[in-house]
Amino acid sequence: MVTKSEIKQFQKEKACLFSQAENNFPFPTSSFLGALLCDHWQLPDKVKVACESHGILDCARGDQAPGPRAREGAAARLHG
């Protein structure tokens, strides 16, 4: 199991954002897990979209919600 401190160490060594660092490990991203919690807690879709698309690449893309491909990739990491 990878710990948060290991991700932070990777982040420091590679001089990258946390969201970029977590993509280098074989588990779901915080965005994906946040979206799962939104479903579980039955939060509004706008909150779920914010959880799914809060990374730097999402911000650069603008106001577009992540498509089904992004969700499928995250689901594949979860079920591995």
C-alpha positions in Angstrom: 0.0 0.0 0.0 1.3 3.4 -1.0 1.1 6.1 1.6 0.4 9.8 1.3 3.9 10.5 2.4 5.3 8.4 -0.5 3.2 10.4 -3.0 4.4 13.6 -1.4 8.0 12.4 -1.7 7.5 11.5 -5.4 5.9 15.0 -5.8 8.9 16.7 -4.3 11.5 14.6 -6.3 9.7 15.2 -9.6 8.6 18.8 -8.8 5.1 18.1 -9.8 1.6 18.7 -8.4 0.0 16.1 -6.1 -2.6 15.3 -8.7 0.2 14.6 -11.2 2.1 12.5 -8.7 -0.8 10.3 -7.7 -1.3 9.3 -11.3 2.0 7.4 -11.1 0.7 4.9 -8.5 -1.6 1.9 -9.2 -4.7 3.1 -7.3 -7.6 5.5 -8.0 -7.0 9.2 -7.9 -8.5 11.5 -5.3 -10.8 12.9 -8.0 -12.3 9.5 -8.6 -12.6 8.7 -4.9 -14.2 12.1 -4.3 -16.8 11.3 -7.1 -17.6 8.0 -5.4 -18.2 9.8 -2.2 -20.5 12.2 -3.9 -22.5 9.3 -5.3 -22.6 7.7 -1.9 -23.7 10.9 -0.1 -26.1 11.7 -3.0 -24.6 15.2 -3.5 -25.6 17.4 -6.4 -24.1 16.6 -9.8 -22.3 20.0 -9.8 -20.4 18.9 -6.7 -19.5 15.6 -8.3 -18.2 17.4 -11.4 -16.1 19.6 -9.2 -14.6 16.6 -7.5 -14.0 14.8 -10.8 -12.4 17.8 -12.5 -10.3 19.8 -10.1 -6.8 18.9 -11.4 -4.5 21.3 -13.3 -5.3 19.7 -16.7 -9.0 20.0 -16.0 -8.5 23.7 -15.2 -6.5 24.2 -18.4 -9.3 22.5 -20.4 -11.8 25.0 -19.1 -15.4 24.4 -18.0 -15.8 20.9 -19.5 -16.8 18.0 -17.4 -14.7 14.9 -17.7 -16.0 12.4 -20.3 -16.8 8.8 -19.9 -13.3 7.8 -21.0 -11.8 9.5 -18.0 -14.2 7.8 -15.7 -13.5 4.4 -17.3 -9.8 4.9 -16.8 -10.3 5.7 -13.1 -12.6 2.7 -12.7 -10.1 0.4 -14.3 -7.4 1.6 -11.7 -9.9 0.9 -8.9 -10.7 -2.6 -10.1 -7.2 -3.2 -11.3 
